[in-house]
Amino acid sequence: MAKLKKKTIIFGSSGDIGKKIKQILNKDKILEINSKNLDLGNLELVENFRTNFIPDNIIFVSAKNNPKDFLSLNDKEIQEIFNINFISFIKILRKLLKKIIKAKKKCKIIIITSLYSKFGRSQRALYSISKHALLGLTRNIAVELGPKGITVNAISPGYVNTKMTRKNLTLKQISFLKSKTPLKRIISPRDIALTVKTLLDNETKSITGQEIIIDGGISINGSFGL
């Protein structure tokens, strides 16, 4: 008898990290949610989102990081980033969890946060606050959902070799960060994807409510910001 494919939802599947996760999980039946099919910045569209897809795994990668001084932010920018990075996810997650629990399925939820959920830096207020919120969500719903066989974990990457990083940092800044990292490199999307795969493995049963940091060691070296 053929083994049934796992059903996985990936939020943010069109970004560098999301693409690599999708590639690593290529044997799964995947539902992609990204800017091409659902604008997470638009709460009206999110409220109207419907799916009959009942996943075994939920992976949230979506994020917007638009560096800007806190006092220069306007209400529209604040709302958009919080919608994309946090609010839309919890709205859809609640809908999915009701279906999962009704179907008496077990599920694994992985949320990609950031070292900005632990540290602060100039011009990163909204991004950092939203990542703090995701980490709080991880810990709290892990407690609530554990008795139902649902695990929830966060992966907090440091600086990742993505288009977003290359857009927001100069080559000189990236070189400086490498020099402060014990492994002397910034991490790759594949590093994150492989950790996701490990957490989703059927034999990984007892990890929940945890934050797994993947940063090449920069945070233990007494350095994070520029």
N, C-alpha and C positions, 0 to 999 in steps of 0.2 A: 504494500500500500504506500502510495507516494506521501511523503511528509508534507503537511500543510505549511504554506508559507506564513511567516509572521506578518502581521499588518502593522505598519509603522507610519505615523504622521510626523513629518518634518516641517516645522515652521522656519522659514528663512533658508529654503533649500537652494536658492539661486546665488547666495554668497559663497565665498571661497571655502569657509568652514562647512556650510551646509552641503555644498557639492561634494566635498570629500567624504562626509558622513554618508551621503547617498551612495557614493561609489563603494564604500566599505560594506554597506548593507545591501548590496545589489541582489541578494537572494530573497529579500523581503518584498512584500507587496507594499508599495509606498504611495501615500497621498502627500503631495507637496502643497504647502501653503506659502506663497511668496508674493512679492509685489506685482507679479504678472497676473495673478488670479484673485488676490484679495488684498486691498489696501488696509493694512492694520492701523493706519493713521485716521481712518474714517470709521467712527464708531457706529454710524448708521448701517454701513455695509456689514460690519462685524455682527451687529445685532441680528441681521437678516441671514447670517451664515447658517447653512444647514448641511448635514451630511449623514448618510446611513452607515458610514465607515466606523466600525467599532475596533479601535486599535489595541494591539498588544503592547505597543511602545509609543510614547509621545516624546518628541525631542524639540525643544525650543531653542532656536539659534538667532532669531530675528533681533536686529538692533540697529539703531541709528545713533551716530556719534558726530555731532556738529559742534566742534570746539568754539566756544564763545564766552566772553566775560559774563558773569552772572548778572550784573546790572544792565547789560545790553540786551538781555533776552526779552522777547515780547510774549504775550499770553498765547498766541497761536503756536509759536515754537515750543513753548513749554508743554502745551497740550499734545502736540503732535508726537514729540519724543516719548512722553509718558504713555501715550496710546500704543505706539509701535513697540516700545521696549517692555511694557508691563500690562497695561490695562486690557488691551484687546486679547492678550493671551489668557488672562484669568477669566475673562468672559467666555471664551470658547472652551477653555479647560473645564469649566463647570458643566457646560453642556455635554462634553465628552464623558466626563466622569459619571454623570447620571446614567448614561447609556451603558458604560462599562460595568457599573455596580448592578444595574438592573439585569444585565446579561450574566452576572456572576463570574466575570472574567478577572483574571489577575492582569496587572499592567505595570510597566516600568516607565517612569517619567524622568527624563534627564533635561536639566535646564542649564544652558550655557550662560554663566555669569561673567565675572571678570575680576582681576585683582583690584579694579576700581571699587569693588564691593568691600574692600578692606582699607584702601588708601584713598587719599584725596589728591587732587592736582588742579592747578589753575586752568580755567576754561573747560572743565569737565564736570561741572556740577550736576547737570541733568542726567548725563550718562551714568555718573557714579551713583546718584540717588536711585535711579531705576534699577541698577544692579544690586544695590542694597536691598531693594524691595523684593527682587527675585530670590535673593538668598534667604530673606525672612519667610517668603512663601515656601521655599524648599523645606525649611526646618519645621514649619508649623503643619503643613499638610501631610508631611511624612508621619507625624504623630497621629493625625486624624485617620489617615488612610491605611496605615500599617495593618490594623486588624482585618482589613478587607483584602489583604494580600497585594497591596499596591505599594511599590517602593518609589521614593522620590529622592533624587540626588542632584547636586550641582557640580559643574566643572568650571573652575575659574582659571582661564588662561591668563598668562602675562602678555607680553607683546608677541603678536602672531604675524607671520609673513603673509599678509593679506593686502588687497587693494586699499582697504580702509586705513591700515597702518601706513602704507606708502603714501596715501593721500594726506594724512594728518601729520606725518613726521618727515623731516628732511633726511637725506642720506647721512649727513653728519650726525644727526640725532640717533639714527638707527645704529650707526657705528659705535657711538658712545654707549648705547644700551648693551650692545654685544660685549663691550669691554667690561661692563659691570656684572655680566652674567657668568657664573661659574663655568657653564658649558660653552661660553663664548659664541653663542648664536641665539637668535630669536627663534621661537618655536614654529613649527609648521602646522598647517591644518590637519595633516595626517596624524600628528601626535595626538591631537584632540579626538579625531575620528577613531583611532585605535582604542583610546580609553572609553569612548562611548560603546564600542563593540564589546569590550570586557564587561562593562556594567550590564549590558543587555544579554550576556551569555546566560543560558539556563542554569548553569552551575553557580552563578553569582546571585545568591539568595538572601544574604544577611546584611547587605550594605544598604542603609537608607538614612535620610536626613543629613547626609555628609556633603562637605565641600571638598572636592579634589582639586588641588592647585597644580597646574602645569605651566611652569614659567622658566624652566632651565636653571632654577635656583636663585633668580635675581632677588626675590623677596627675603631669602634667608641670608643674603649677602649685605644686608643693611642698605639696599638701594632699590628704588622703584621709579620714582619720578625723574624728570630731566632737570 
